[in-house]
Structure formats: structure tokens, C-alpha cells
Amino acid sequence: MHTQVDLTGTVPRLRVPLPVEPRRDHLPLGEPDGSPDRVEVTSRSIERGGRPWFPVTGEIHYSRIPRERWSEVISHARAGGLDSVATYVFWQAHEPRPGQFSWAGNLDLRAFVELAGRHGLQVVVRMGPWAHGEARYGGFPDWLVEQGIATRTNDPAYLELVERLFAQIVAQIAGLTHAEGGPVVGAQMDNELYDQPQHLARLRTIAEGLGLRVPLWTATGWGGAQVPDSLLPVYSAYSDGFWEETTTEWPGFAAFHFRYSPVRDDLSVGADLREALDGIVVDPDAVPLKDDDALPFATCELGGGMHVAYHRRPLVQPEDVAALALAKIGSGSIWQGYYMYAGGTQRTGPGGTQQESHATGYPNDVPTRTYDFHAPIGEHGQIRPHHHLLRRQHLWLATEGAALAAMTTTVGGGSEDPEELRWSVRSDGHRGYVFLSTYQPSHHPIAAQDGVQVEVELDDGAVVRIPSHPVDVPADISVAWPLRYPLTDGVVLRSATAQLVTRIELDGGELVVLAATDGIPVELVLEGQVPVGGAGATRAVDGATVVDLAQAPGPSTVVELPGVRILVLDEATANQLYRLELGGRERLVLCDVPAFSSPDGTLVLHTSQEVASVAVLPAPAGLRGASGSGVAVGPWSRWTVEIPSAGTHRIAEGLRPTAADVPDPVRGGPLQRLSAPTDFDGAARVHLDVPPHLLEGTDRALLRVTWTGDVGRAVIGEDVVSDHFWHGRVWEVDLTPRRSDVSTDGITLQLFPWRHEVGVWVDPSVRGVEDGIEVQAVDVVRVQRVELELT
């Protein structure tokens, strides 16, 4: 990581050096020479099969998702561009009583790993023993806590129990490791352990002694953690945190994650637990970099959303997630790992609900049931906008990840000064990407940048000015523009003010897909004199061919070049782009509803919309299940799919129930924060009768509650099936598993009113809500699964 910016001229210039050769064979990670598909860890990147590998990993907790939905969630994750998943093994779920292990139902780790492998995904098993994950006692069983053993240390009594747990985990994944031709490539030891490096090292020794052989052994590195040399530190980055105080408008460290920086650590994540549970306070001005030249920059917890606590309820936006993720690539990340990528539901066990709480010694009270996290894939399979925003980045990484992983980062600007242009270059000395950002979350925005133009001096002496003339960069954008990108052996894209998404071989030659950015004109600069056709209009500038678009970006905007075509999509269309294995080959798909491909090459839509649009390239002869024949749209064939059984149906609206008895505010936990109410006897009750026909004949029926208040619970019979701390978003409850009970007896909402004087923190955008309870609308959302076969 370098910072070499020249400000002597009128245009900021970065000198980008040729990267030094990465160090090898200095880490006790990876696999021996001669191993099939060998995984090796260098000082710069992870390599696989002799070339750099840029993993894209999403956290999915098998034990918090119904087993019958695993395949759907994994399919969406694969379609979202993930090549790997990570999952916690919660000790409390698998050994609820001493010596009595359970791996059945949705606790079947082996089945989950095998399923991920069949979908082409690698797996990182986060083995614990302590997990956190907002679980009761961090995932420890109650019986372990009650024994008073010195946990998370090398105490022999604790290690004996850990070895028993690890033996079970290792047996579950026996035969499924990478060396055995399986999907398991990594194992994480414990989680957020800051001051016990000898214990972390011992955990790996125990696992290896039980026969586990994986190339990647990791430990969380944030918070100034002391990670032993035998483990690879992996890092986090969140745009907000429920664990902060109600007096914190925005965590002090969060702004850093929207800039480009060589600093990998974040001292704010989990700081309340360090202080409350361990008595550890880290100086916020002492951010340890460790020996960064020896280790690649890997992440495992880029915030895919954010959970809520009773006292503090962030409202992380999809654009926050996407901008933060791209900023980490622009800062040098070689492994994008998201937490969470798919939400889930907190389990219950012998000790009752299994969430972290004041009652179990934690600083935070979190919901007892929902663990939605506002992830790209929600608790009940809802596909969120950031699933699409991140997929664009992941398609790019699938195309360019090997090249990017070999590149180093040079920061041009990234200070706290909001007036300074934030930019960096990631390059191998000959080519690369220019990163620019004017994005910060909406409650702390930064301004647009007028007249932006930068110069990059590469190792061979070439100087690239991008764009060819200054442009105004709007606020709220984050981009990565290609620099000397090879389109063919003879055609080089010197620069572009559009982002590379993917490239694919078609029957008529190769197609490169770029995405425009709203508010920035698209300019393509080709080295030398190049004949251009299609949607391109050319002009010569300094010996280069500058291409402006003769029509607006969109699905039919194709620039014809010798040996290659460039498709320039507008942002909205780019967010609908998938790359899926369909009908025996990879194809591009534009779809305005969530989609994925099944293992047999069928296109699957999963939607509550009654009409969907699907375009395919290269086009099949037909699409069985769609209406009529395909309509040509540029190089695409587009079909309409009618789904009359899907849709949203209103069952109640305009309700203002009153709670009979509202509990007084209570504080608890080691930091004396506001506690969630536990006695709902005085809550307002809204009983809902759901017409049976809305629950039948659909893949999923969700109850969507648009409301304002404080805390709500959904009760079917005697069971609390969902709860919600209001924070400005709708509340969705999956009725599908209990549709028979709901048809017969309905569902009851138990609600407490919003009261400003309590002091709960919510996002500034929703603070104007009035005291009391208002249920604006209750809808039943019918989500359908539609299979379309290519003919």
C-alpha cells in the first residue's frame, strides 16, 4: 500500500510503482506443493491452482434457517456472485446438554456443507468454541457457563470440553475438505478474542490433532487482536453499530470505512463486549497494523446490513453496504467476506430464547427471535436491493478477481476532510482501476466534486489522464473505472467513465459489459486509432480514440470494436443483470425480479410481482413458462412472465390500538443500557384473521406490517413466532410454516407504543414519528416460485 500523490500540477497525479514480488512459504497456511488445486497464501493474496483467487464469502447460518429453505437461500447467494459461504457452529445448539450432541434437521452441518458444494460454493466453518453472533452467552451452552470454568483459555478443563466439541465438528466434515475434493477450505478459531494468542494457536492444534486439514486457518483480527502466526487475521467493516451508545449519532470509526486507507483494523466493533465482559479498553488512537507486508488484506465481516438492539436501532441502507464494500476493494482487500449475507431466526433451547441479552450478562438486549440483520437475503428469503448492488461488484470480481488480487493499492486522497477528493488506484504497474467516491451515509453526506480529473503514472512511464476532460462527480457515488484494460490482444481500453461488470463469450465473439453511473457521461478512451461502430461516436485526442455514446446507456447500447463488442448498461438495468448457467451454457439474464438457476439449468424466479420481465443473451429458441415468444431488444430476447397467483393483499389498515399498561423504562446489563420489555400482559393486541385462500397455493406467505411503535411480538397460538424493534422498516412474519394454524385461529400482534422520552436511538430520518402505536397497513405477500425452461 502506497501513497504517492503529486499535487504540483493542476491535476492530481499518482505514481504507481511495479509491485514487488509477494513473499511465499513464510506462513503456516496453504497446502503442500503438488496438491490438486493447491491453495497457497502469499503476502499479497490467496492463490488457487497457481493463480490469484479473490474469494467472495457470505455468512449464512444453517442452524437459523429452516432446512427446507437451505437450497433456495444458497441458490440466491450463488446467483448473487458468491463463490463461498461461512457459517458459525453454535455450541449451544449442538450440545444443549453435556455429552448429548444433535446434528439433525437444520443442525445438520454435513448436509449443509454438501449442499453448498453441489451449488459450487466453498465453505469456511467458524468452529468457535465461542461465536458471538448475538447468541446467548456467545453460543456457549448454559451448562458450560454454569460450571464456572475459565473459558476461552488453555484451562485443561475447558480444553477437554472443546476437544469433545471439535471432534464432533471434524467428524461432520470428514471427507469434505478441500484436500479431499470437498468444499471446506477454511476454519476460523474462536471469534473476537483479543488477548489470548496462545489459546487461539492451541485451538488449531486441537483441530489438527483430530484430523482436520484445511488450507486456510483464520481468526478475527479487529480490535487490536493478538493473532498468532499460525492464523490469518481477517477484518471487519460496518457502517453503523447497534452496540454503540444512544448518545452516539454515528460511530467515530464508521466514516473511515467509506474512505481509502491502508489501515485494516477497526477498534469499535465489539468494543462494548471487550469492556463489559473482559475489562479490555483499547486506545482508539493506537490502531495496530501488525506486519501488513507479510499478510494479505482479508475480510470476513463487511456489514451486509445491521442488527438492532433495544436501545439503539440503526437504519443501514443498501447503498451504504455497496459503497463500503467497494471502498474496501479500493483499499486493497483480496477477500470480500460479508456478515450477514442471509438473515435467519434466533433459536430457542432448554434455557429459553437464545439471543444475547442483559439477562445473560450482555450490554445489549436484541430481539428474541428475528435475526434478519437487513441482510441482502432476509430472514424469510426476501431479496433486498443490496443483493443486486453487490452482485454487480461480484460479477466484476469473477471476471477480474485474479488480476485485482495481484495488484497493490496507492491512495490518492482519503483524509477526513470532506472537501478532498477521495480516490485511489489499484494496479500491477501496467494496468488497474481508479477508485473515486463521494459517498457517505445520508445522515453524514459529503458534497459532490466538481471538475474531477486525475492522472496516473504507471511503471512503464505511461501517464493516463482520466477522464480526458474534467467531469462533475455527483454526491453519493462510488466507482471503480478501468485503466488500460485489455479488450483484445490488439485493443486496449485506456480509460472509461463506466464500470466493468463482466465479459462473456458469445457465438458472435466476446461481449464486455460496462455499467454507466447516473449523472456522469460515459467516455471510452481506446489506445491508438481504432475503428468504432454501433452506438459509438468517435473523436481523436492525443493519439487515442475517444468514444462518446450516440445513444443513452441501456440494454441495446452496443459499441462495435474489432474483435469485441462493448455493451453499456444504465445503472437500473445493470442492477438487473445476472450471469447464470442455463441450458448447458453461461448466459446473461436481465430480470426485474429475483432469479437464480437450478442445478439442472432451469431459470427460477422467486417473486411477489404478478408480472415479470426476463431477457436472455444468448437467446434460447424459447422460454417455456413465459407468455408468447421472445421480443428482440438489441442483442437480447425478452419475455413477459405472468404470475397471477403472486401479489400483495391488504387485510387491515389505519389501526391505532392502545396498550393497557406500558412498562416503565428499565436499564440493565453491565453498561446499564435500556432494556427491552419482557412482560407483554399490558400490550395492545391486534388480532388478525387471515383468509385461508391467501395462505394456500403459494411458495411463501408473508405477513407485512407497516407500523410505528416501540416493540412488537407476533403470536400464533401460544408461540411467539417473531418480534420486532421498530426502527423505520416494515415488519415481516413468515406464515408459511404455520399456515394451518393461522387459517384456523389467525395471528395476534402484541404491541407497545413509541415514547420519545424513553430515549431509544433511531435514525434521524424516522425520529419525527408521533408517540403511540399506528398500524398503517397489514398485508399478506404471496411469494411464488416460477420455473422457466429454456427450449
ChimeraX attribute file (.defattr): number of C-alpha atoms within 10 A of each C-alpha:
attribute: neighborCount
match mode: 1-to-1
recipient: residues
	/A:1	17
	/A:2	17
	/A:3	17
	/A:4	15
	/A:5	18
	/A:6	15
	/A:7	11
	/A:8	8
	/A:9	7
	/A:10	9
	/A:11	15
	/A:12	18
	/A:13	21
	/A:14	24
	/A:15	21
	/A:16	28
	/A:17	19
	/A:18	15
	/A:19	16
	/A:20	9
	/A:21	10
	/A:22	15
	/A:23	15
	/A:24	12
	/A:25	12
	/A:26	12
	/A:27	17
	/A:28	15
	/A:29	20
	/A:30	23
	/A:31	20
	/A:32	12
	/A:33	9
	/A:34	8
	/A:35	12
	/A:36	14
	/A:37	15
	/A:38	18
	/A:39	26
	/A:40	25
	/A:41	26
	/A:42	21
	/A:43	19
	/A:44	27
	/A:45	27
	/A:46	26
	/A:47	21
	/A:48	18
	/A:49	13
	/A:50	11
	/A:51	17
	/A:52	22
	/A:53	25
	/A:54	26
	/A:55	25
	/A:56	23
	/A:57	27
	/A:58	31
	/A:59	25
	/A:60	24
	/A:61	25
	/A:62	25
	/A:63	25
	/A:64	20
	/A:65	22
	/A:66	15
	/A:67	17
	/A:68	10
	/A:69	14
	/A:70	20
	/A:71	16
	/A:72	16
	/A:73	24
	/A:74	25
	/A:75	22
	/A:76	23
	/A:77	27
	/A:78	22
	/A:79	24
	/A:80	29
	/A:81	25
	/A:82	28
	/A:83	21
	/A:84	25
	/A:85	28
	/A:86	27
	/A:87	23
	/A:88	25
	/A:89	22
	/A:90	25
	/A:91	22
	/A:92	27
	/A:93	22
	/A:94	23
	/A:95	19
	/A:96	19
	/A:97	15
	/A:98	11
	/A:99	11
	/A:100	8
	/A:101	15
	/A:102	14
	/A:103	17
	/A:104	12
	/A:105	13
	/A:106	18
	/A:107	21
	/A:108	16
	/A:109	23
	/A:110	19
	/A:111	19
	/A:112	21
	/A:113	27
	/A:114	19
	/A:115	16
	/A:116	23
	/A:117	19
	/A:118	14
	/A:119	19
	/A:120	17
	/A:121	23
	/A:122	25
	/A:123	28
	/A:124	24
	/A:125	21
	/A:126	23
	/A:127	23
	/A:128	24
	/A:129	27
	/A:130	26
	/A:131	24
	/A:132	21
	/A:133	19
	/A:134	21
	/A:135	23
	/A:136	27
	/A:137	22
	/A:138	22
	/A:139	24
	/A:140	22
	/A:141	24
	/A:142	20
	/A:143	14
	/A:144	19
	/A:145	12
	/A:146	8
	/A:147	9
	/A:148	9
	/A:149	13
	/A:150	13
	/A:151	19
	/A:152	19
	/A:153	18
	/A:154	16
	/A:155	12
	/A:156	12
	/A:157	12
	/A:158	16
	/A:159	20
	/A:160	13
	/A:161	16
	/A:162	21
	/A:163	17
	/A:164	12
	/A:165	20
	/A:166	22
	/A:167	17
	/A:168	17
	/A:169	21
	/A:170	20
	/A:171	14
	/A:172	16
	/A:173	19
	/A:174	16
	/A:175	16
	/A:176	20
	/A:177	21
	/A:178	22
	/A:179	19
	/A:180	13
	/A:181	12
	/A:182	19
	/A:183	25
	/A:184	30
	/A:185	21
	/A:186	20
	/A:187	25
	/A:188	27
	/A:189	25
	/A:190	22
	/A:191	23
	/A:192	21
	/A:193	24
	/A:194	19
	/A:195	15
	/A:196	16
	/A:197	19
	/A:198	13
	/A:199	20
	/A:200	26
	/A:201	17
	/A:202	18
	/A:203	25
	/A:204	20
	/A:205	14
	/A:206	17
	/A:207	21
	/A:208	14
	/A:209	12
	/A:210	17
	/A:211	13
	/A:212	20
	/A:213	22
	/A:214	20
	/A:215	21
	/A:216	22
	/A:217	22
	/A:218	26
	/A:219	28
	/A:220	26
	/A:221	27
	/A:222	29
	/A:223	25
	/A:224	22
	/A:225	21
	/A:226	20
	/A:227	25
	/A:228	17
	/A:229	13
	/A:230	19
	/A:231	23
	/A:232	23
	/A:233	25
	/A:234	22
	/A:235	23
	/A:236	24
	/A:237	29
	/A:238	28
	/A:239	27
	/A:240	26
	/A:241	25
	/A:242	22
	/A:243	24
	/A:244	25
	/A:245	18
	/A:246	17
	/A:247	11
	/A:248	11
	/A:249	17
	/A:250	19
	/A:251	19
	/A:252	12
	/A:253	17
	/A:254	20
	/A:255	18
	/A:256	21
	/A:257	24
	/A:258	28
	/A:259	27
	/A:260	29
	/A:261	25
	/A:262	19
	/A:263	16
	/A:264	24
	/A:265	21
	/A:266	23
	/A:267	21
	/A:268	22
	/A:269	23
	/A:270	17
	/A:271	19
	/A:272	21
	/A:273	21
	/A:274	18
	/A:275	15
	/A:276	17
	/A:277	13
	/A:278	12
	/A:279	9
	/A:280	14
	/A:281	14
	/A:282	15
	/A:283	10
	/A:284	13
	/A:285	7
	/A:286	9
	/A:287	16
	/A:288	17
	/A:289	12
	/A:290	16
	/A:291	8
	/A:292	15
	/A:293	13
	/A:294	15
	/A:295	20
	/A:296	22
	/A:297	27
	/A:298	27
	/A:299	26
	/A:300	25
	/A:301	22
	/A:302	25
	/A:303	27
	/A:304	34
	/A:305	29
	/A:306	24
	/A:307	26
	/A:308	26
	/A:309	27
	/A:310	25
	/A:311	24
	/A:312	29
	/A:313	25
	/A:314	24
	/A:315	25
	/A:316	23
	/A:317	17
	/A:318	20
	/A:319	20
	/A:320	23
	/A:321	27
	/A:322	23
	/A:323	25
	/A:324	28
	/A:325	25
	/A:326	24
	/A:327	26
	/A:328	25
	/A:329	22
	/A:330	29
	/A:331	29
	/A:332	30
	/A:333	26
	/A:334	27
	/A:335	24
	/A:336	25
	/A:337	29
	/A:338	29
	/A:339	27
	/A:340	30
	/A:341	31
	/A:342	33
	/A:343	29
	/A:344	25
	/A:345	21
	/A:346	23
	/A:347	20
	/A:348	15
	/A:349	12
	/A:350	12
	/A:351	12
	/A:352	10
	/A:353	16
	/A:354	25
	/A:355	28
	/A:356	25
	/A:357	25
	/A:358	21
	/A:359	13
	/A:360	17
	/A:361	18
	/A:362	25
	/A:363	26
	/A:364	32
	/A:365	28
	/A:366	28
	/A:367	28
	/A:368	25
	/A:369	21
	/A:370	25
	/A:371	29
	/A:372	26
	/A:373	22
	/A:374	27
	/A:375	31
	/A:376	31
	/A:377	27
	/A:378	21
	/A:379	23
	/A:380	24
	/A:381	23
	/A:382	23
	/A:383	22
	/A:384	15
	/A:385	16
	/A:386	24
	/A:387	26
	/A:388	23
	/A:389	22
	/A:390	24
	/A:391	25
	/A:392	25
	/A:393	22
	/A:394	24
	/A:395	22
	/A:396	19
	/A:397	25
	/A:398	19
	/A:399	16
	/A:400	17
	/A:401	20
	/A:402	20
	/A:403	17
	/A:404	25
	/A:405	28
	/A:406	23
	/A:407	25
	/A:408	25
	/A:409	28
	/A:410	27
	/A:411	26
	/A:412	29
	/A:413	21
	/A:414	20
	/A:415	14
	/A:416	11
	/A:417	10
	/A:418	15
	/A:419	12
	/A:420	14
	/A:421	20
	/A:422	23
	/A:423	25
	/A:424	30
	/A:425	31
	/A:426	27
	/A:427	25
	/A:428	22
	/A:429	19
	/A:430	18
	/A:431	24
	/A:432	26
	/A:433	25
	/A:434	27
	/A:435	23
	/A:436	26
	/A:437	28
	/A:438	25
	/A:439	26
	/A:440	26
	/A:441	22
	/A:442	14
	/A:443	11
	/A:444	10
	/A:445	13
	/A:446	17
	/A:447	15
	/A:448	19
	/A:449	18
	/A:450	13
	/A:451	12
	/A:452	17
	/A:453	18
	/A:454	21
	/A:455	19
	/A:456	25
	/A:457	17
	/A:458	20
	/A:459	17
	/A:460	11
	/A:461	12
	/A:462	11
	/A:463	14
	/A:464	18
	/A:465	19
	/A:466	24
	/A:467	19
	/A:468	19
	/A:469	11
	/A:470	14
	/A:471	17
	/A:472	14
	/A:473	23
	/A:474	18
	/A:475	17
	/A:476	18
	/A:477	18
	/A:478	23
	/A:479	23
	/A:480	25
	/A:481	20
	/A:482	25
	/A:483	24
	/A:484	19
	/A:485	19
	/A:486	14
	/A:487	21
	/A:488	13
	/A:489	7
	/A:490	11
	/A:491	19
	/A:492	17
	/A:493	21
	/A:494	24
	/A:495	26
	/A:496	27
	/A:497	24
	/A:498	25
	/A:499	22
	/A:500	26
	/A:501	23
	/A:502	23
	/A:503	23
	/A:504	17
	/A:505	13
	/A:506	12
	/A:507	8
	/A:508	10
	/A:509	10
	/A:510	16
	/A:511	21
	/A:512	18
	/A:513	22
	/A:514	26
	/A:515	24
	/A:516	25
	/A:517	22
	/A:518	15
	/A:519	12
	/A:520	14
	/A:521	17
	/A:522	21
	/A:523	21
	/A:524	24
	/A:525	25
	/A:526	26
	/A:527	18
	/A:528	18
	/A:529	14
	/A:530	18
	/A:531	12
	/A:532	18
	/A:533	15
	/A:534	16
	/A:535	20
	/A:536	21
	/A:537	15
	/A:538	19
	/A:539	11
	/A:540	14
	/A:541	14
	/A:542	9
	/A:543	10
	/A:544	17
	/A:545	22
	/A:546	26
	/A:547	22
	/A:548	17
	/A:549	19
	/A:550	13
	/A:551	13
	/A:552	15
	/A:553	23
	/A:554	19
	/A:555	19
	/A:556	18
	/A:557	21
	/A:558	24
	/A:559	23
	/A:560	17
	/A:561	17
	/A:562	13
	/A:563	14
	/A:564	18
	/A:565	21
	/A:566	21
	/A:567	23
	/A:568	28
	/A:569	25
	/A:570	19
	/A:571	18
	/A:572	15
	/A:573	17
	/A:574	23
	/A:575	21
	/A:576	20
	/A:577	25
	/A:578	25
	/A:579	22
	/A:580	23
	/A:581	19
	/A:582	22
	/A:583	16
	/A:584	10
	/A:585	9
	/A:586	16
	/A:587	19
	/A:588	20
	/A:589	24
	/A:590	22
	/A:591	20
	/A:592	19
	/A:593	16
	/A:594	21
	/A:595	27
	/A:596	26
	/A:597	23
	/A:598	18
	/A:599	13
	/A:600	11
	/A:601	18
	/A:602	20
	/A:603	22
	/A:604	19
	/A:605	22
	/A:606	22
	/A:607	25
	/A:608	26
	/A:609	20
	/A:610	16
	/A:611	15
	/A:612	18
	/A:613	14
	/A:614	22
	/A:615	24
	/A:616	25
	/A:617	17
	/A:618	19
	/A:619	19
	/A:620	16
	/A:621	11
	/A:622	16
	/A:623	24
	/A:624	14
	/A:625	16
	/A:626	21
	/A:627	11
	/A:628	12
	/A:629	14
	/A:630	20
	/A:631	12
	/A:632	13
	/A:633	13
	/A:634	13
	/A:635	16
	/A:636	21
	/A:637	21
	/A:638	23
	/A:639	22
	/A:640	18
	/A:641	21
	/A:642	16
	/A:643	19
	/A:644	11
	/A:645	17
	/A:646	24
	/A:647	19
	/A:648	20
	/A:649	14
	/A:650	12
	/A:651	14
	/A:652	16
	/A:653	15
	/A:654	11
	/A:655	14
	/A:656	15
	/A:657	18
	/A:658	18
	/A:659	18
	/A:660	11
	/A:661	13
	/A:662	17
	/A:663	14
	/A:664	8
	/A:665	12
	/A:666	12
	/A:667	14
	/A:668	18
	/A:669	18
	/A:670	16
	/A:671	17
	/A:672	13
	/A:673	21
	/A:674	24
	/A:675	22
	/A:676	24
	/A:677	16
	/A:678	8
	/A:679	10
	/A:680	18
	/A:681	13
	/A:682	15
	/A:683	22
	/A:684	22
	/A:685	20
	/A:686	17
	/A:687	14
	/A:688	15
	/A:689	15
	/A:690	21
	/A:691	14
	/A:692	13
	/A:693	9
	/A:694	20
	/A:695	22
	/A:696	16
	/A:697	13
	/A:698	17
	/A:699	17
	/A:700	24
	/A:701	28
	/A:702	22
	/A:703	23
	/A:704	19
	/A:705	20
	/A:706	18
	/A:707	24
	/A:708	27
	/A:709	22
	/A:710	22
	/A:711	22
	/A:712	24
	/A:713	23
	/A:714	23
	/A:715	17
	/A:716	18
	/A:717	14
	/A:718	6
	/A:719	9
	/A:720	15
	/A:721	19
	/A:722	22
	/A:723	22
	/A:724	25
	/A:725	24
	/A:726	22
	/A:727	25
	/A:728	19
	/A:729	15
	/A:730	14
	/A:731	20
	/A:732	26
	/A:733	21
	/A:734	19
	/A:735	23
	/A:736	19
	/A:737	11
	/A:738	15
	/A:739	20
	/A:740	14
	/A:741	14
	/A:742	21
	/A:743	18
	/A:744	12
	/A:745	15
	/A:746	19
	/A:747	22
	/A:748	19
	/A:749	20
	/A:750	22
	/A:751	30
	/A:752	29
	/A:753	22
	/A:754	19
	/A:755	15
	/A:756	15
	/A:757	8
	/A:758	12
	/A:759	13
	/A:760	21
	/A:761	22
	/A:762	20
	/A:763	17
	/A:764	12
	/A:765	11
	/A:766	12
	/A:767	12
	/A:768	9
	/A:769	15
	/A:770	13
	/A:771	14
	/A:772	18
	/A:773	23
	/A:774	21
	/A:775	18
	/A:776	14
	/A:777	16
	/A:778	23
	/A:779	20
	/A:780	25
	/A:781	26
	/A:782	25
	/A:783	25
	/A:784	22
	/A:785	16
	/A:786	19
	/A:787	19
	/A:788	18
	/A:789	18
	/A:790	18
	/A:791	10
